[in-house]
């Protein structure tokens, strides 16, 4: 039986409350009532997205930024507005907005340094 595809994405974070606030404030994500106490699961579709406390032995500071080699993309309805708000509040933009095959696209660093790319075209 073949695997159908990705079904869940979770990032380990150093400060669960701060990361939850960041994703709610800047990306407009809404917490789902589901999830264990050591994690925040957001109500996203078609793939669930979550944040969780660090697993013992995980050192996010051991690399330039966590998730090296992985690409995390999220679709949003107003990418430029999110970009402008992140810039105004002093957050790191890794790649400036461009228009391409996935619509308006840019990449930012979240509070732990994960690189997240937003785009507005399915």
C-alpha positions as CSV (number, residue, x, y, z in Angstrom):
1,X,0.0,0.0,0.0
2,X,1.6,3.3,-1.0
3,X,1.9,6.4,1.2
4,X,-0.6,9.0,0.3
5,X,1.5,12.1,1.2
6,X,2.3,14.5,3.9
7,X,-0.3,14.8,6.6
8,X,1.3,16.6,9.5
9,X,4.1,19.2,10.0
10,X,5.4,20.0,13.4
11,X,8.3,22.4,14.4
12,X,10.1,22.0,17.7
13,X,10.4,25.5,19.4
14,X,12.3,26.9,22.3
15,X,9.3,29.0,23.7
16,X,6.0,27.4,22.9
17,X,3.9,30.4,24.1
18,X,6.0,33.0,22.2
19,X,5.9,30.9,19.0
20,X,2.1,30.4,19.3
21,X,1.6,34.2,19.6
22,X,3.9,34.8,16.6
23,X,2.0,32.4,14.3
24,X,-1.4,33.7,15.5
25,X,-0.5,37.4,15.3
26,X,1.4,37.4,12.0
27,X,-0.1,34.5,10.1
28,X,-3.6,34.6,11.5
29,X,-3.4,30.9,12.5
30,X,-6.1,29.6,14.9
31,X,-5.3,27.0,17.6
32,X,-7.3,23.8,17.3
33,X,-8.8,22.3,20.4
34,X,-6.9,19.1,19.6
35,X,-3.4,18.4,20.7
36,X,-1.3,17.3,23.6
37,X,-0.2,19.7,26.4
38,X,3.4,20.0,25.1
39,X,2.2,21.2,21.7
40,X,0.0,23.7,19.9
41,X,-1.9,22.3,16.9
42,X,-3.3,24.9,14.5
43,X,-6.5,24.5,12.5
44,X,-4.9,24.4,9.1
45,X,-5.8,22.4,5.9
46,X,-5.1,20.3,4.0
47,X,-2.1,19.6,6.2
48,X,-2.1,20.0,10.0
49,X,0.6,22.4,11.3
50,X,1.9,22.4,14.9
51,X,4.5,23.7,17.3
52,X,5.8,21.6,20.1
53,X,8.3,21.8,23.0
54,X,11.8,20.7,22.3
55,X,12.5,17.0,22.5
56,X,15.2,16.3,25.0
57,X,18.6,16.5,23.3
58,X,17.5,18.8,20.6
59,X,19.7,21.9,20.2
60,X,18.2,24.4,17.8
61,X,21.3,26.7,18.2
62,X,23.6,24.0,16.9
63,X,23.1,25.1,13.3
64,X,22.8,28.4,11.4
65,X,19.0,27.9,11.5
66,X,16.8,25.0,12.3
67,X,15.3,22.9,9.5
68,X,18.3,23.3,7.2
69,X,17.5,21.3,4.0
70,X,13.7,21.4,4.5
71,X,11.3,23.8,2.8
72,X,8.2,24.8,4.6
73,X,5.7,26.7,2.4
74,X,2.3,28.0,3.5
75,X,-0.3,29.6,1.3
76,X,-1.8,32.9,2.5
77,X,-4.4,35.3,1.2
78,X,-2.5,38.6,1.6
79,X,1.2,37.8,1.4
80,X,2.3,41.4,0.9
81,X,0.4,42.6,4.0
82,X,2.0,39.9,6.1
83,X,5.4,40.8,4.8
84,X,4.9,44.5,5.5
85,X,3.7,43.8,9.1
86,X,6.7,41.5,9.8
87,X,9.1,44.2,8.4
88,X,7.4,47.0,10.4
89,X,7.8,44.9,13.6
90,X,11.5,44.2,12.9
91,X,11.3,40.5,12.0
92,X,13.9,38.9,9.6
93,X,13.0,38.6,6.0
94,X,15.2,36.0,4.4
95,X,14.0,36.5,0.8
96,X,12.1,39.6,-0.4
97,X,8.8,39.4,-2.1
98,X,8.7,38.3,-5.7
99,X,6.0,37.4,-8.2
100,X,6.5,34.0,-9.7
101,X,4.7,30.7,-10.5
102,X,3.3,30.5,-7.0
103,X,2.1,34.1,-7.0
104,X,3.5,36.7,-4.5
105,X,6.1,34.9,-2.5
106,X,8.6,35.7,0.3
107,X,10.5,33.9,3.1
108,X,10.8,35.0,6.7
109,X,12.5,33.6,9.8
110,X,10.2,32.7,12.7
111,X,11.3,33.3,16.3
112,X,13.5,30.2,16.3
113,X,14.9,30.9,12.9
114,X,12.9,28.4,10.9
115,X,12.6,29.7,7.3
116,X,9.0,29.8,6.3
117,X,7.9,30.8,2.7
118,X,4.5,32.3,2.1
119,X,2.8,32.4,-1.3
120,X,-0.6,33.3,-2.5
121,X,-1.3,31.1,-5.5
122,X,-2.4,27.5,-5.3
